[in-house]
Amino acid sequence: MELNEITRAQQEYDESQIQVLEGLEAVRKRPGMYISSTGPRGLHHLVYEIVDNAIDEALAGYCDRVDVEILPGDVIEVRDNGRGIPVGIEHKTGLPAVTVVYTVLHAGGKFGGGGYKVSGGLHGVGASVVNALSEYLEVEVQNGGRLYYQRFERGNVVTDLIDKGPTEGHGTTVRFKADPEIFKESTVYEYATLQTRLREQAFLNAGVHICLTDLRTEDGQSDSFCYHGGISSFVEYINKKKAVEVIHPDIIHFSGVAADNNSTAEIAMQYTDSYNELMLSFANNIHTVDGGTHEEGFKRALTRVMNDYARKYNILKENDKNLSGDDVREGLTVVISVKVKDAQFESQTKGKLGNTEIASLVNSLVGEKLSVYLEENPAVARAIFDKALAASRAREAARKARELVRRKSALENAALPGKLADCQSRNPDETEIYIVEGDSAGGSAKGGRDRKFQAILPLWGKMLNVEKARLDKVYGNEKLMPVVTALGCGIGEEFDLTKLRYGKIIIMADADVDGSHIRTLLLTFFYRFMKPLVEEGHVFLAQPPLYRITKGGKHHYAYSDQERDKLMDQFGSGYEIQRYKGLGEMDSEQLWETTMNPETRIMLQVEVEDAAAADEALTVLMGDKVEPRREFIEKNARYVQNLDI
């Protein structure tokens, strides 16, 4: 692997570069402040923090291999062949530097000590937080021809740093087990979740080998990732997985360095026949899920360059309006990766980049390099503009359709859908709307609801698959527009979350194939045209029971075959069992008791953990291509439970 002089730190990396800012306090009391949650997301975040430290060694040019193993008992081991954490005495604490790194919050080589010029683990809390939230953690360091070992339990030192003798290698090995006292929900790692993250890191660090192995079973999975094409390979991989047609075969790729040499930017992009854009941005290898200045700089520059080119070559006539940002990004898959010396993130979870200078770097880079590319590749430019112009025409058609809908509503003097049974409260913090499949179930829901805070909107029949349609097809659609009108926050570029009328949007459909299809169609609609609803946690799936078991005049409900079998074993004999084929089979009282009562109901909150994976799944499942959908179903069928056909 070549050493990049822009990101390479100075050769010396010793205890003098470990700077202590404050002690390790309250991590176990408030873990959510550091890892976002103590559910599955936070559990996997522990692995990311340790891997990020190894990747920082790769960024500095000293590491080209990272191995991650899931050991029996869900113990994680991460090995890298970097320089090895310093083991000399850190002068402020009088402790070995490696001990300081794992026991003191905000201690590390990333605060200007010279150990790293660019790093993802900027806050210096990763190692100590993982240690604090682990039942035990062991670290082995190969440094200076010696092997060192230390063990911690729940953040406390159990053994002093032990010199175990000479060694020929170099690097760091960290082995830890998440503490079940903290992660009460589960300490079991999902291989696919780690697989996605580590593949992503391999794309972002061209030439670095990252290996993931599951040793929990004899036939456990194993993957090895190494992509010399870097983020260009990333874009190619995404579009291949989504099974979309590309408009131009080559990936458009360019990179640049800031004048002060403290930051770099790299962009890879390709247009497809999809109606949706996918933008993934990274800062120092950290996925900035909430975007930031690098995304803003890219969007502004792309829109400017495209319009300038269109005007120069008379693609846009004198009286034509400029193409909008949405127009020029339709069907675009783009990966933006920046490396910054002093990255400013919004929080420890690093969701949004705030460095203003990065916006200027990306803006000027795209402005210069993309303009040249379009000039040198007129055939590709024409294909891209044909796509953007079609999007622009559809946007204008959507505007006209939207105005028509507004005029029609004004004439009819009906601001809300006629079938909507609204609630009394107007406070979105307490209100919720049930979108219910069918008039029969809608009637039961209306009869069983709490009118103060629960609204009911019945839908009937299959709705438009928006994965195959632009925004203009949504306006006037008799199945979707009642949903848009009831929610009150608009769609597409007009979407305004502050106007949302209900804090919870609950999809309630039958527990069968048709119900699943309706749920998927609605989720696709929300994700494509009202995405913040999903991102901000407003969308839920109701979980109605599958069975009612009656014994001695008392009703018991089972939400799965396993629960049914457990109740049947418990009662033994003398019971009656009813299989609910649809919501309409329940009367109002039963529907309230099982599915709508906040005290007793079960609901699933819809989350988007990985934007690329969600985008891919929706494109594959709801798109035009049959073969990728068949392959996806065959691959994932074994994970499906309670499938009722």
C-alpha distance (Angstrom), angle and dihedral (degrees) to the residues before:
residue distance angle dihedral
M1 . . .
E2 3.80 . .
L3 3.80 118.3 .
N4 3.79 112.3 -122.6
E5 3.81 109.0 -139.0
I6 3.80 91.0 -155.6
T7 3.80 93.5 61.6
R8 3.80 100.9 26.4
A9 3.79 115.7 115.6
Q10 3.76 123.2 -145.1
Q11 3.81 114.7 -78.3
E12 3.80 95.5 -113.1
Y13 3.79 114.8 84.7
D14 3.78 113.9 163.9
E15 3.78 143.6 132.6
S16 3.81 93.1 -70.0
Q17 3.80 89.4 69.1
I18 3.82 94.8 57.8
Q19 3.82 105.6 96.7
V20 3.82 122.2 -168.6
L21 3.81 118.2 -145.9
E22 3.81 103.1 168.7
G23 3.78 143.2 -22.0
L24 3.76 129.6 -86.2
E25 3.81 104.8 -92.7
A26 3.78 137.1 164.4
V27 3.82 95.8 -11.7
R28 3.79 91.8 129.0
K29 3.81 90.6 44.9
R30 3.80 95.1 49.9
P31 3.81 107.4 21.0
G32 3.80 92.0 154.5
M33 3.80 89.4 70.8
Y34 3.80 89.4 64.9
I35 3.81 107.6 29.4
S36 3.84 101.2 23.9
S37 3.82 96.1 -121.0
T38 3.79 145.0 5.9
G39 3.80 91.6 -126.7
P40 3.82 126.8 89.9
R41 3.81 92.0 -63.3
G42 3.79 93.0 57.9
L43 3.79 92.4 42.0
H44 3.79 92.1 57.8
H45 3.80 90.3 41.7
L46 3.81 88.0 69.0
V47 3.79 89.4 64.2
Y48 3.79 92.0 46.8
E49 3.80 92.2 54.6
I50 3.79 93.0 55.0
V51 3.81 93.2 42.4
D52 3.81 89.8 48.8
N53 3.81 89.2 58.2
A54 3.81 89.6 53.9
I55 3.80 90.7 47.1
D56 3.80 89.1 52.4
E57 3.80 86.8 61.6
A58 3.81 87.8 52.8
L59 3.82 90.4 49.6
A60 3.79 88.5 53.0
G61 3.80 89.3 51.7
Y62 3.81 99.5 -111.5
C63 3.80 103.7 101.6
D64 3.79 132.9 54.2
R65 3.82 102.3 165.8
V66 3.81 134.1 54.4
D67 3.82 122.9 178.2
V68 3.80 122.0 -164.1
E69 3.79 119.9 -171.9
I70 3.80 130.1 -176.9
L71 3.80 103.2 -147.9
P72 3.83 127.0 -161.4
G73 3.80 110.3 -72.4
D74 3.83 90.0 33.5
V75 3.77 93.2 -80.3
I76 3.80 112.5 159.0
E77 3.80 123.5 -141.8
V78 3.81 121.3 -171.2
R79 3.81 120.1 -174.0
D80 3.79 128.4 -177.1
N81 3.79 133.8 176.3
G82 3.80 95.1 -136.8
R83 3.79 127.3 122.9
G84 3.79 95.8 -72.1
I85 3.80 124.0 -115.9
P86 3.82 111.5 -73.0
V87 3.80 114.1 -97.4
G88 3.80 101.5 -170.0
I89 3.82 122.2 110.4
E90 3.80 114.3 -78.7
H91 3.79 105.2 -136.7
K92 3.83 100.7 -138.5
T93 3.79 96.6 52.3
G94 3.78 102.1 25.4
L95 3.82 88.1 -132.4
P96 3.81 130.1 118.1
A97 3.79 109.3 -86.7
V98 3.81 92.4 -120.6
T99 3.83 89.6 55.8
V100 3.79 90.3 50.7
V101 3.81 91.7 50.6
Y102 3.82 91.3 55.7
T103 3.80 100.4 38.7
V104 3.81 107.4 34.1
L105 3.79 123.2 68.8
H106 3.80 115.1 -128.0
A107 3.78 94.0 17.2
G108 3.78 121.0 131.6
G109 3.78 147.9 95.3
K110 3.82 94.0 -79.7
F111 3.80 104.9 82.2
G112 3.78 100.3 82.5
G113 3.79 98.9 -70.1
G114 3.80 90.2 123.4
G115 3.78 98.1 -112.5
Y116 3.81 92.3 113.3
K117 3.79 131.8 19.5
V118 3.81 92.6 -171.0
S119 3.78 126.5 20.3
G120 3.79 141.0 162.0
G121 3.80 94.8 -151.7
L122 3.78 88.7 65.5
H123 3.79 99.7 151.5
G124 3.79 94.1 58.2
V125 3.79 92.4 -137.0
G126 3.81 99.3 103.3
A127 3.80 100.6 90.9
S128 3.81 95.7 40.1
V129 3.81 93.4 45.8
V130 3.81 92.2 50.4
N131 3.80 88.3 49.2
A132 3.81 92.7 48.7
L133 3.81 92.0 50.8
S134 3.81 96.5 44.8
E135 3.78 127.4 93.7
Y136 3.78 84.3 -138.6
L137 3.79 137.1 -11.6
E138 3.79 128.8 -164.6
V139 3.77 124.8 -167.6
E140 3.80 127.0 -166.0
V141 3.79 118.9 -169.7
Q142 3.80 126.8 -166.4
N143 3.78 103.8 -161.7
G144 3.80 132.8 148.2
G145 3.79 93.5 -1.0
R146 3.83 93.3 -57.1
L147 3.84 132.9 102.7
Y148 3.80 116.7 -134.6
Y149 3.82 129.5 -171.3
Q150 3.81 135.7 -168.6
R151 3.81 134.1 169.9
F152 3.81 129.6 -153.8
E153 3.80 132.4 -174.6
R154 3.80 120.2 -155.5
G155 3.79 88.9 -20.1
N156 3.79 96.5 -50.0
V157 3.80 124.8 116.0
V158 3.80 110.6 -109.3
T159 3.79 99.1 172.0
D160 3.77 129.8 22.3
L161 3.79 116.6 -118.2
I162 3.81 105.4 -72.1
D163 3.81 124.5 -153.0
K164 3.81 103.1 -141.6
G165 3.78 95.8 -175.3
P166 3.79 139.7 -99.4
T167 3.81 124.0 -17.1
E168 3.78 135.2 178.1
G169 3.79 98.2 -146.7
H170 3.79 135.0 71.9
G171 3.79 133.2 -145.1
T172 3.79 143.3 70.3
T173 3.80 132.3 -77.6
V174 3.81 120.0 -165.2
R175 3.80 122.2 -171.6
F176 3.80 120.5 -177.0
K177 3.80 144.0 158.5
A178 3.79 119.1 -147.3
D179 3.80 112.4 -118.4
P180 3.84 112.5 -109.9
E181 3.81 87.9 -154.5
I182 3.83 86.6 67.9
F183 3.80 101.5 30.3
K184 3.79 96.8 48.1
E185 3.81 94.6 159.8
S186 3.81 95.4 59.5
T187 3.79 143.1 -35.1
V188 3.81 93.7 -162.1
Y189 3.80 115.6 117.1
E190 3.81 122.4 -137.7
Y191 3.78 109.7 -133.6
A192 3.81 93.0 -152.8
T193 3.82 92.0 54.6
L194 3.80 92.7 53.4
Q195 3.80 90.4 41.4
T196 3.81 91.6 57.8
R197 3.79 94.0 48.5
L198 3.80 95.7 46.1
R199 3.80 93.2 46.5
E200 3.79 87.0 52.6
Q201 3.81 91.1 52.9
A202 3.81 91.1 50.2
F203 3.81 90.3 53.8
L204 3.80 90.8 50.0
N205 3.80 93.8 49.3
A206 3.79 106.6 48.8
G207 3.79 112.8 -147.8
V208 3.82 97.1 14.3
H209 3.82 113.5 125.0
I210 3.81 112.7 -138.0
C211 3.79 117.2 -176.6
L212 3.82 127.0 -169.0
T213 3.81 121.4 -168.2
D214 3.80 130.1 179.0
L215 3.82 109.6 -150.5
R216 3.80 96.8 170.1
T217 3.80 90.9 100.9
E218 3.80 134.1 25.9
D219 3.80 92.3 -112.2
G220 3.81 95.8 42.2
Q221 3.78 121.5 152.8
S222 3.78 125.8 -100.3
D223 3.80 132.1 -170.3
S224 3.78 134.4 -179.0
F225 3.80 118.8 -160.0
C226 3.79 126.9 -165.5
Y227 3.80 123.6 147.1
H228 3.79 119.0 -177.7
G229 3.81 89.2 -175.4
G230 3.80 91.2 63.6
I231 3.79 116.7 -166.6
S232 3.82 91.7 -5.0
S233 3.79 86.4 63.7
F234 3.82 86.9 47.8
V235 3.81 92.7 57.9
E236 3.79 91.3 44.7
Y237 3.82 90.6 50.5
I238 3.83 93.3 48.9
N239 3.80 94.6 50.7
K240 3.78 92.4 45.3
K241 3.82 91.5 51.0
K242 3.80 91.2 47.7
A243 3.82 89.3 52.2
V244 3.81 92.8 -136.8
E245 3.79 126.4 148.5
V246 3.80 113.9 -109.7
I247 3.80 119.1 -134.6
H248 3.81 93.2 -148.8
P249 3.82 124.0 24.0
D250 3.80 99.2 -140.3
I251 3.78 125.0 73.5
I252 3.82 112.0 -121.3
H253 3.81 104.7 -130.5
F254 3.76 134.3 174.0
S255 3.80 139.1 154.5
G256 3.78 138.9 -173.1
V257 3.79 145.9 -178.6
A258 3.81 127.4 -126.7
A259 3.80 117.8 -113.8
D260 3.82 91.5 -112.3
N261 3.82 90.8 52.2
N262 3.82 90.9 -127.3
S263 3.80 98.7 111.2
T264 3.78 141.7 31.2
A265 3.78 133.4 -163.8
E266 3.80 129.8 -157.0
I267 3.81 127.1 -176.0
A268 3.81 132.3 -173.5
M269 3.80 120.8 -177.5
Q270 3.80 141.8 168.5
Y271 3.79 132.9 176.8
T272 3.81 121.8 -131.3
D273 3.80 136.6 -174.9
S274 3.81 90.4 -103.2
Y275 3.81 121.4 114.5
N276 3.80 91.1 -137.0
E277 3.77 133.3 75.7
L278 3.79 125.3 -138.9
M279 3.79 117.3 -160.3
L280 3.79 119.5 179.5
S281 3.79 117.5 -176.4
F282 3.79 131.1 -171.6
A283 3.78 135.5 -173.7
N284 3.80 116.9 -163.2
N285 3.82 87.5 -15.1
I286 3.82 92.2 -55.7
H287 3.81 114.6 125.6
T288 3.81 105.1 -122.0
V289 3.79 96.7 -152.3
D290 3.81 92.1 179.5
G291 3.80 93.9 49.0
G292 3.77 119.9 -136.3
T293 3.78 140.6 -174.7
H294 3.82 95.1 -28.7
E295 3.82 91.2 57.7
E296 3.80 92.2 44.0
G297 3.81 91.4 51.6
F298 3.80 91.6 49.2
K299 3.81 94.8 48.9
R300 3.81 94.1 49.2
A301 3.80 93.4 47.2
L302 3.81 94.8 45.4
T303 3.81 92.7 51.9
R304 3.82 92.1 46.3
V305 3.81 95.2 47.1
M306 3.80 93.9 46.9
N307 3.80 93.5 50.0
D308 3.82 93.3 44.8
Y309 3.81 90.4 52.0
A310 3.80 92.5 45.7
R311 3.81 91.2 51.7
K312 3.80 93.5 45.0
Y313 3.80 93.3 54.1
N314 3.82 96.3 36.6
I315 3.81 93.2 -114.1
L316 3.78 84.7 131.4
K317 3.81 111.4 46.2
E318 3.78 123.9 -138.0
N319 3.80 94.8 -94.9
D320 3.81 95.8 40.2
K321 3.80 119.1 109.5
N322 3.79 118.8 -118.6
L323 3.77 119.1 -94.3
S324 3.80 111.9 -100.3
G325 3.78 125.7 -128.2
D326 3.80 89.9 -104.9
D327 3.80 90.2 52.3
V328 3.80 95.5 53.8
R329 3.81 93.2 43.5
E330 3.82 98.2 49.0
G331 3.80 109.1 123.9
L332 3.82 92.3 4.1
T333 3.78 122.0 142.3
V334 3.79 109.9 -166.8
V335 3.79 135.8 169.3
I336 3.81 118.2 -162.1
S337 3.78 118.5 -167.7
V338 3.80 123.0 -179.4
K339 3.78 130.6 178.8
V340 3.80 115.7 -153.8
K341 3.79 130.1 -176.2
D342 3.81 95.0 -146.2
A343 3.79 104.3 24.2
Q344 3.80 115.4 -168.1
F345 3.79 111.3 -151.7
E346 3.77 127.3 -177.0
S347 3.82 93.8 -124.7
Q348 3.80 144.3 -16.1
T349 3.81 88.6 -79.0
K350 3.82 86.5 59.1
G351 3.80 97.3 -140.4
K352 3.82 98.0 155.1
L353 3.80 134.2 31.2
G354 3.80 116.9 -136.3
N355 3.84 105.7 -178.1
T356 3.82 106.1 126.4
E357 3.80 93.3 -162.2
I358 3.81 89.9 62.9
A359 3.81 90.7 62.4
S360 3.80 89.0 57.7
L361 3.81 92.9 46.6
V362 3.81 94.1 50.2
N363 3.80 92.2 41.3
S364 3.80 93.8 53.8
L365 3.81 93.0 40.7
V366 3.80 93.9 53.9
G367 3.79 91.8 40.7
E368 3.78 92.1 55.3
K369 3.80 104.5 33.8
L370 3.82 100.1 37.9
S371 3.80 92.0 48.4
V372 3.81 89.8 54.4
Y373 3.81 91.5 46.2
L374 3.81 93.3 52.8
E375 3.81 91.1 47.7
E376 3.81 91.7 50.8
N377 3.82 95.3 43.2
P378 3.82 107.3 44.0
A379 3.83 94.5 162.1
V380 3.81 91.7 55.8
A381 3.81 90.1 43.8
R382 3.81 90.7 53.5
A383 3.82 92.2 50.6
I384 3.81 90.9 49.6
F385 3.81 92.5 48.7
D386 3.80 92.6 47.8
K387 3.80 86.5 57.1
A388 3.82 93.5 46.5
L389 3.81 93.0 46.8
A390 3.80 90.9 51.5
A391 3.80 88.4 51.4
S392 3.80 90.0 49.3
R393 3.81 92.1 51.9
A394 3.80 90.1 48.8
R395 3.80 90.1 49.5
E396 3.80 90.3 53.0
A397 3.80 90.0 47.9
A398 3.80 88.5 50.3
R399 3.81 90.0 51.6
K400 3.79 91.5 52.8
A401 3.80 91.5 45.5
R402 3.80 89.9 49.2
E403 3.81 91.6 51.8
L404 3.80 89.9 48.0
V405 3.80 90.7 52.5
R406 3.80 90.2 49.3
R407 3.81 93.4 49.6
K408 3.78 90.8 47.1
S409 3.81 91.1 50.6
A410 3.79 91.0 48.8
L411 3.81 92.0 50.1
E412 3.78 92.1 48.0
N413 3.80 90.5 43.4
A414 3.79 88.5 -138.9
A415 3.77 112.0 131.3
L416 3.82 93.9 171.6
P417 3.82 130.5 44.7
G418 3.80 114.6 -88.8
K419 3.81 93.7 -127.4
L420 3.81 92.9 52.6
A421 3.80 114.5 110.7
D422 3.80 98.4 -159.0
C423 3.79 126.6 -155.9
Q424 3.79 127.5 -119.3
S425 3.80 98.6 -121.0
R426 3.80 121.0 79.4
N427 3.80 95.0 -167.1
P428 3.86 109.5 110.5
D429 3.79 89.8 -158.6
E430 3.80 89.8 70.9
T431 3.82 105.9 22.1
E432 3.79 127.0 94.9
I433 3.78 135.5 -178.4
Y434 3.78 125.3 -147.5
I435 3.80 113.4 -149.8
V436 3.78 100.2 -156.3
E437 3.78 130.2 -165.4
G438 3.80 112.2 -124.4
D439 3.80 136.6 0.3
S440 3.80 93.3 -97.5
A441 3.80 94.3 57.2
G442 3.80 88.6 39.5
G443 3.81 89.4 58.2
S444 3.80 92.1 51.4
A445 3.81 90.8 46.9
K446 3.80 92.3 50.2
G447 3.78 90.7 50.6
G448 3.78 95.0 47.0
R449 3.80 102.3 40.6
D450 3.78 129.9 103.1
R451 3.81 100.0 -112.6
K452 3.79 92.9 -155.0
F453 3.80 96.1 71.9
Q454 3.83 109.2 -0.9
A455 3.83 122.9 87.1
I456 3.80 123.9 -171.9
L457 3.82 126.4 -149.5
P458 3.82 114.3 -178.8
L459 3.80 118.3 -154.2
W460 3.77 126.1 -168.4
G461 3.78 131.5 -157.5
K462 3.81 130.3 -2.2
M463 3.79 117.3 -43.7
L464 3.78 133.5 -145.4
N465 3.80 117.0 -65.1
V466 3.80 98.1 -130.6
E467 3.81 92.4 -168.9
K468 3.82 85.4 78.5
A469 3.81 96.6 40.6
R470 3.79 141.0 66.6
L471 3.79 125.1 -130.5
D472 3.81 94.1 -91.4
K473 3.81 90.1 66.1
V474 3.81 91.6 56.5
Y475 3.82 95.8 60.2
G476 3.77 110.5 86.1
N477 3.81 92.8 13.5
E478 3.81 104.2 141.8
K479 3.82 93.4 -145.7
L480 3.80 99.8 46.4
M481 3.80 105.6 32.3
P482 3.84 93.6 66.6
V483 3.82 87.0 58.1
V484 3.82 92.1 48.7
T485 3.79 92.6 47.2
A486 3.80 94.3 46.3
L487 3.81 94.2 50.3
G488 3.81 91.2 48.5
C489 3.81 98.8 -155.3
G490 3.81 100.5 101.1
I491 3.80 128.4 -132.2
G492 3.80 139.2 -98.8
E493 3.79 116.1 -0.3
E494 3.82 91.0 -7.7
F495 3.80 93.4 57.7
D496 3.81 112.9 129.3
L497 3.80 116.5 -179.9
T498 3.82 92.1 -164.5
K499 3.81 88.8 68.7
L500 3.79 94.3 56.5
R501 3.82 107.9 130.1
Y502 3.82 97.9 -159.4
G503 3.78 128.0 44.9
K504 3.80 93.4 -152.5
I505 3.81 124.5 42.4
I506 3.80 107.6 -165.7
I507 3.79 121.4 -168.6
M508 3.81 109.0 -151.9
A509 3.81 115.0 -174.2
D510 3.80 137.2 150.9
A511 3.80 117.8 -78.3
D512 3.80 93.4 -115.6
V513 3.80 139.2 87.0
D514 3.81 94.4 -82.1
G515 3.80 90.7 48.9
S516 3.80 90.9 49.7
H517 3.81 89.8 51.1
I518 3.79 92.2 51.9
R519 3.82 90.9 48.3
T520 3.80 90.1 50.8
L521 3.80 93.3 48.1
L522 3.82 91.2 50.9
L523 3.81 92.9 45.8
T524 3.82 89.9 49.7
F525 3.80 89.2 51.8
F526 3.80 93.6 49.0
Y527 3.82 92.9 45.7
R528 3.81 95.1 48.0
F529 3.81 102.1 39.3
M530 3.83 106.2 17.5
K531 3.78 100.9 29.0
P532 3.84 97.5 154.9
L533 3.81 88.0 64.9
V534 3.80 88.1 66.0
E535 3.79 96.3 36.5
E536 3.80 92.6 51.7
G537 3.81 93.8 48.0
H538 3.82 100.3 -110.6
V539 3.82 97.8 128.5
F540 3.82 122.4 84.1
L541 3.79 137.8 173.0
A542 3.80 117.0 -136.2
Q543 3.79 115.1 -134.0
P544 3.81 109.4 -147.7
P545 3.81 117.2 -171.5
L546 3.79 121.4 -96.6
Y547 3.81 96.3 -151.3
R548 3.78 141.6 27.8
I549 3.79 115.5 -155.0
T550 3.80 116.5 -166.9
K551 3.79 125.6 -163.8
G552 3.78 128.8 160.9
G553 3.77 91.4 -3.2
K554 3.81 92.6 -58.3
H555 3.80 123.6 115.8
H556 3.80 123.6 -138.4
Y557 3.80 123.7 -174.8
A558 3.80 129.6 -146.2
Y559 3.81 121.8 -160.8
S560 3.80 95.4 -169.4
D561 3.78 141.0 23.6
Q562 3.81 88.5 -104.9
E563 3.81 92.3 56.2
R564 3.80 89.7 46.9
D565 3.81 91.9 52.7
K566 3.80 91.2 47.6
L567 3.81 92.3 52.9
M568 3.80 91.6 45.5
D569 3.80 90.7 52.3
Q570 3.79 89.9 47.0
F571 3.82 94.0 52.1
G572 3.84 96.3 35.9
S573 3.81 96.2 -170.7
G574 3.78 144.2 -6.5
Y575 3.79 96.9 59.7
E576 3.80 134.9 119.0
I577 3.80 122.0 -137.9
Q578 3.79 128.2 -157.9
R579 3.82 124.4 -169.3
Y580 3.79 111.3 -148.3
K581 3.79 109.3 -137.9
G582 3.77 92.9 -179.5
L583 3.78 145.3 -0.2
G584 3.79 89.9 -104.6
E585 3.83 90.2 68.9
M586 3.81 90.1 68.3
D587 3.77 120.6 79.2
S588 3.80 120.8 -133.9
E589 3.79 94.6 -93.4
Q590 3.82 93.3 50.8
L591 3.79 92.9 46.6
W592 3.80 91.0 51.1
E593 3.77 93.6 46.5
T594 3.82 96.1 47.9
T595 3.79 107.7 28.2
M596 3.81 113.1 13.7
N597 3.80 108.3 36.4
P598 3.84 106.7 100.4
E599 3.81 88.9 -148.2
T600 3.80 95.7 58.6
R601 3.82 110.0 15.2
I602 3.79 127.6 107.5
M603 3.80 118.4 -138.6
L604 3.78 134.4 174.1
Q605 3.79 117.4 -139.9
V606 3.80 112.4 -140.9
E607 3.80 111.2 -128.3
V608 3.80 133.8 177.7
E609 3.78 104.8 -141.2
D610 3.80 95.1 165.3
A611 3.80 119.1 23.6
A612 3.80 94.5 -162.8
A613 3.80 93.0 50.6
A614 3.81 92.2 46.7
D615 3.79 91.4 48.1
E616 3.79 91.2 48.6
A617 3.80 94.0 47.9
L618 3.81 93.6 50.1
T619 3.81 92.3 46.6
V620 3.79 92.9 48.7
L621 3.82 96.6 43.0
M622 3.79 99.1 39.0
G623 3.83 102.1 28.9
D624 3.80 131.6 94.6
K625 3.81 99.3 -98.0
V626 3.81 113.0 97.6
E627 3.81 100.9 -172.6
P628 3.86 97.1 57.8
R629 3.82 89.2 48.0
R630 3.81 91.1 52.3
E631 3.81 91.1 48.7
F632 3.82 91.6 48.4
I633 3.82 92.3 51.0
E634 3.81 93.2 46.4
K635 3.80 91.2 49.3
N636 3.80 95.5 47.5
A637 3.81 102.3 32.8
R638 3.80 92.0 96.5
Y639 3.83 90.2 62.5
V640 3.82 93.7 55.5
Q641 3.80 117.2 102.4
N642 3.81 130.0 -171.7
L643 3.80 93.7 18.3
D644 3.80 106.9 171.7
I645 3.80 117.7 -168.0
